[in-house]
Amino acid sequence: AQRHCGSASGLIHPHGFWDGPRIASQHQYDLHLSAALLAFFRAEGAQSVVDLGCGMGSYVRHFSREGLRAIGFDGNPSTPQLSKGACGVLDLSVIAEVAEPCDWVLSLEVGEHLPKVYEAAFMENLNRFNTQGMVLSWALEGQGGTGHVNEQSNDYIKAKICALGYVNDANAEASLRLAAQFAYFKRTIMVFRRTAWQDGMTQG
């Protein structure tokens, strides 16, 4: 597959995912946000969460240790190794067939890494993998970062996601932003609730 260098420590695939086992240093884990997310999902009565673009699987492993059924997927072929077996491989630039969606989707600082041409497919995957809602962050225009090729404003992302049948939960969003330790999460975390669920809607 065609590849290009994204940094000295790893490679970025044209579909937007970090490629290979040497990219551990590129992933950051916000422990404070993770605790707040766990509390949020518990308050929602969530039974399952899927992290799309899970990287090292840090959030998935935390949730699992605390008794929440959690899985994760990332395009990196080394994901099972990097996540200590907690997560699997899935190219998020390609619309997936989802037999058993989870209650909630989590996707943190992932969408900006996928080229614009794959944006709609990525958002459809976010949609297909949940039955209740999603917690999403997407790097802002001008934020900067290795491999950022599609940074967007909050308003742009909110309009796109709400058009798929969601409403923005501003209160939950504010609470998670406040809890986050990393500055960019305080500007980019968004929470969306599905307005309706229809059986079979995940079928292609």
C-alpha positions as CSV (number, residue, x, y, z in Angstrom):
1,A,0.0,0.0,0.0
2,Q,1.1,3.5,-0.6
3,R,2.5,5.3,2.4
4,H,4.1,8.5,3.4
5,C,6.1,9.6,6.4
6,G,4.1,11.4,9.0
7,S,6.8,11.9,11.6
8,A,10.2,10.5,12.6
9,S,8.5,7.9,14.9
10,G,5.9,6.5,12.6
11,L,4.0,6.4,9.3
12,I,0.6,7.7,8.3
13,H,-1.4,5.7,5.8
14,P,-3.2,7.6,3.0
15,H,-6.5,6.6,4.7
16,G,-5.5,8.6,7.8
17,F,-4.4,6.0,10.3
18,W,-1.0,5.6,12.0
19,D,0.6,2.6,10.5
20,G,2.9,0.3,12.4
21,P,4.0,-0.4,16.0
22,R,6.4,2.6,16.4
23,I,3.7,5.2,16.9
24,A,3.0,4.8,20.6
25,S,4.5,8.3,21.3
26,Q,1.9,9.9,19.0
27,H,-1.1,8.8,21.2
28,Q,-2.1,10.8,24.3
29,Y,-4.3,9.5,27.1
30,D,-6.3,12.0,29.2
31,L,-6.9,10.1,32.5
32,H,-9.2,12.9,33.8
33,L,-11.4,12.8,30.7
34,S,-11.4,9.0,30.8
35,A,-12.8,9.1,34.4
36,A,-15.4,11.6,33.4
37,L,-16.4,9.6,30.3
38,L,-16.8,6.5,32.5
39,A,-19.1,8.4,34.9
40,F,-21.1,9.8,31.9
41,F,-21.6,6.4,30.3
42,R,-22.6,4.9,33.7
43,A,-25.1,7.7,34.3
44,E,-26.6,7.0,30.9
45,G,-27.0,3.3,31.8
46,A,-24.8,2.3,28.9
47,Q,-24.0,-1.4,28.6
48,S,-21.4,-1.0,25.8
49,V,-19.1,1.5,24.2
50,V,-17.0,1.3,21.1
51,D,-13.9,3.6,20.6
52,L,-13.4,4.3,16.9
53,G,-9.8,5.3,16.2
54,C,-8.8,3.8,19.5
55,G,-5.0,4.1,19.1
56,M,-3.4,2.3,22.0
57,G,-6.8,1.3,23.4
58,S,-6.2,3.2,26.7
59,Y,-9.8,4.3,27.1
60,V,-11.1,0.9,26.2
61,R,-8.9,-0.8,28.7
62,H,-9.9,1.6,31.4
63,F,-13.6,1.1,30.8
64,S,-13.2,-2.6,30.7
65,R,-11.3,-2.7,34.0
66,E,-14.2,-0.8,35.5
67,G,-16.8,-3.3,34.3
68,L,-18.1,-1.5,31.2
69,R,-18.2,-3.6,28.0
70,A,-15.9,-1.7,25.7
71,I,-14.3,-2.5,22.4
72,G,-12.1,-0.4,20.0
73,F,-11.1,-0.3,16.4
74,D,-8.3,1.5,14.6
75,G,-6.9,1.3,11.1
76,N,-3.4,0.5,12.2
77,P,-2.6,-3.1,11.6
78,S,-0.6,-3.1,14.8
79,T,-3.7,-2.2,16.9
80,P,-4.0,-5.7,18.6
81,Q,-0.4,-5.5,19.7
82,L,-0.5,-1.8,20.8
83,S,-3.7,-2.3,22.7
84,K,-2.6,-5.5,24.5
85,G,-5.3,-7.5,22.7
86,A,-8.1,-5.2,23.7
87,C,-8.9,-3.8,20.2
88,G,-9.1,-4.8,16.6
89,V,-8.3,-3.5,13.1
90,L,-10.9,-1.6,11.0
91,D,-10.2,1.0,8.2
92,L,-12.6,3.8,9.2
93,S,-12.4,5.4,5.8
94,V,-14.5,2.5,4.5
95,I,-18.2,2.2,5.5
96,A,-18.5,-0.9,7.7
97,E,-21.3,-3.4,8.0
98,V,-22.2,-3.4,11.7
99,A,-24.1,-6.4,13.0
100,E,-24.2,-5.4,16.7
101,P,-23.8,-1.7,17.3
102,C,-22.9,-0.5,20.8
103,D,-24.9,1.9,22.9
104,W,-22.4,4.7,22.6
105,V,-19.5,5.6,20.2
106,L,-16.4,7.4,21.4
107,S,-14.0,8.9,18.9
108,L,-11.3,11.3,20.1
109,E,-9.2,13.4,17.7
110,V,-9.6,11.0,14.8
111,G,-11.6,12.6,12.1
112,E,-9.0,15.3,11.3
113,H,-6.5,12.6,10.3
114,L,-8.7,11.3,7.5
115,P,-8.6,13.1,4.2
116,K,-11.7,15.1,3.3
117,V,-12.7,12.5,0.7
118,Y,-13.3,10.0,3.5
119,E,-15.1,12.3,5.8
120,A,-18.6,11.2,5.0
121,A,-17.7,7.5,5.3
122,F,-16.1,8.1,8.7
123,M,-19.1,9.9,9.9
124,E,-21.4,7.1,8.7
125,N,-19.3,4.7,10.6
126,L,-19.8,6.8,13.8
127,N,-23.5,6.6,13.0
128,R,-23.7,2.9,12.3
129,F,-21.8,1.8,15.4
130,N,-24.1,3.3,18.1
131,T,-27.7,3.0,19.1
132,Q,-27.8,5.9,21.6
133,G,-25.2,8.6,20.8
134,M,-21.6,9.6,20.4
135,V,-18.9,11.5,22.2
136,L,-16.7,13.0,19.6
137,S,-13.7,15.4,19.4
138,W,-12.4,16.8,16.1
139,A,-9.4,19.1,15.9
140,L,-10.3,22.8,15.2
141,E,-9.1,24.7,12.1
142,G,-5.6,25.9,12.8
143,Q,-5.1,23.6,15.8
144,G,-2.2,21.9,14.1
145,G,-0.8,18.5,14.6
146,T,1.1,15.7,12.8
147,G,-1.2,14.1,10.2
148,H,-4.0,16.7,10.5
149,V,-5.4,17.1,7.1
150,N,-9.1,17.9,7.8
151,E,-9.4,20.2,10.7
152,Q,-12.9,21.6,11.1
153,S,-14.9,24.0,13.4
154,N,-17.3,22.7,16.1
155,D,-20.1,24.2,14.1
156,Y,-19.2,22.4,11.0
157,I,-19.0,19.0,12.7
158,K,-22.2,19.6,14.7
159,A,-24.1,20.4,11.5
160,K,-22.9,17.3,9.8
161,I,-23.6,15.0,12.7
162,C,-27.0,16.5,13.5
163,A,-28.0,16.0,9.9
164,L,-27.6,12.2,10.5
165,G,-30.3,12.3,13.1
166,Y,-28.7,13.6,16.3
167,V,-29.1,16.5,18.7
168,N,-26.2,18.2,20.5
169,D,-26.2,17.8,24.3
170,A,-24.6,21.1,25.3
171,N,-24.7,20.3,29.1
172,A,-23.0,17.0,28.8
173,E,-20.5,18.5,26.4
174,A,-19.6,21.3,28.9
175,S,-19.2,18.9,31.7
176,L,-16.7,16.7,29.8
177,R,-14.8,19.7,28.5
178,L,-14.4,20.9,32.1
179,A,-13.2,17.6,33.3
180,A,-10.6,17.2,30.5
181,Q,-6.9,17.8,31.3
182,F,-5.7,18.5,27.8
183,A,-6.4,21.9,26.5
184,Y,-7.5,20.8,23.0
185,F,-10.2,18.6,24.5
186,K,-11.6,21.6,26.3
187,R,-12.4,23.1,22.9
188,T,-13.3,20.1,20.9
189,I,-15.3,17.5,22.9
190,M,-18.9,17.3,21.5
191,V,-21.8,15.1,22.7
192,F,-24.6,13.9,20.4
193,R,-27.7,12.0,21.2
194,R,-29.5,9.9,18.6
195,T,-33.1,11.2,18.1
196,A,-34.5,7.8,16.9
197,W,-33.3,4.3,16.4
198,Q,-34.7,2.1,13.6
199,D,-34.1,-1.6,13.5
200,G,-31.9,-2.6,10.5
201,M,-30.6,0.9,9.9
202,T,-27.1,-0.3,10.0
203,Q,-27.5,-2.5,7.0
204,G,-25.8,-1.2,3.8
